Every structure is written in structure tokens, then in C-alpha cells.
């Protein structure tokens, strides 16, 4: 967790970097990768940072609730966290839309469900089982593994929600896997 002075110090660091970079050579980009969630006012002075940063890269992945099977890089609102929600949160806090860049995952999260369910979209929002150490049984899986192992396995049902971005779910009776493809 951050301390209140971290917010001030980060803003001052960006200001000093911007000034030094501009003095050294015009046109150098100063960017930052930032959390993609809510309550950013606690961490960032958006109106001031907007003056110094050329781009703000929103880390809009791993935005899921522990213990619940769901997207971890949700594109649109309708859930607590999403890329759309992050963009609106940062803009409303004082960043220009033109400076906001979405960082999306090219990997998935696979979770063992606490109880069996039908192999369809109903796996979303289901409780995730805990492993022997008491942690939620959710693992990160590469896109290559998703493609090679699960998309080619007929025991997994493919459920698609086609919007601007293709969001894929793969599910069997006791696992849920989600990823986002741009």
C-alpha cells in the first residue's frame, strides 16, 4: 500500500523528469503504467500528472475478485472493474482521453470451481475452490496454452460474447478459463 506522501513525491518526480527531458531534448516521451482500478485519487494527482505525462498506460488486467470466476481483463462495464471503467475513472479524475492507453492481457486465468456447474456461461460469478493452503485455486495460463490445450479440447464449451473486442470463455463442468483477444 502507498503512503500519502507517495502521491506527492510521484507527481514531483514526473515534473522534474519532464523538465529535465525537455531541457535535454524536445519531443522525448514521458509515460507511466498505472493501476487500472478505482479510487485513483488516493494514488495519483491526475490534473498535475496530465501536464507532465505524454501517455498513461492503464494496467487493465488482473481485475478480478478473488474467490469468483470471472474475466480478469474485462473490456466493458457491467462488472466492478473494466478497461472502460478505468478509462472513465482516469478521464474524470483529470487525464485527457488522448493520453490513455489500455494495457490488456494476452494470457488467461484458470480457476477450479468450488462446485460443479453446467459447461456454459453460467460458470461466471461462481465461487472458486481453495487449495490445500487455503488460497483460491486460480492459476495464470499463457495464450499458447489456452490455444493448444483448451481451444482444441472438445470437452470445453466455447462461449463467445462478440462486441468490439472478442472475449472468450472456455469452460468445462468444474473449471472456468477466460481471456481477451484484441
Secondary structure, 3 states (H helix, E strand, C coil): CCCHHHHHHHHHHHHHHHHHHHHHCCCCCCEEEEECCCCHHHCCCHHHHHHHCCEEEEECCCCCCCCECCCCCCCCCCCCCCHHHHHHHHHHHCCCHHHEEEECCCEEEEEEECCCCCCCHHHCCCEECECCCCCECEEEEEHHHHHHHHHCCCCCEEEEEECCCEEEEEECCCEEEEEEEC
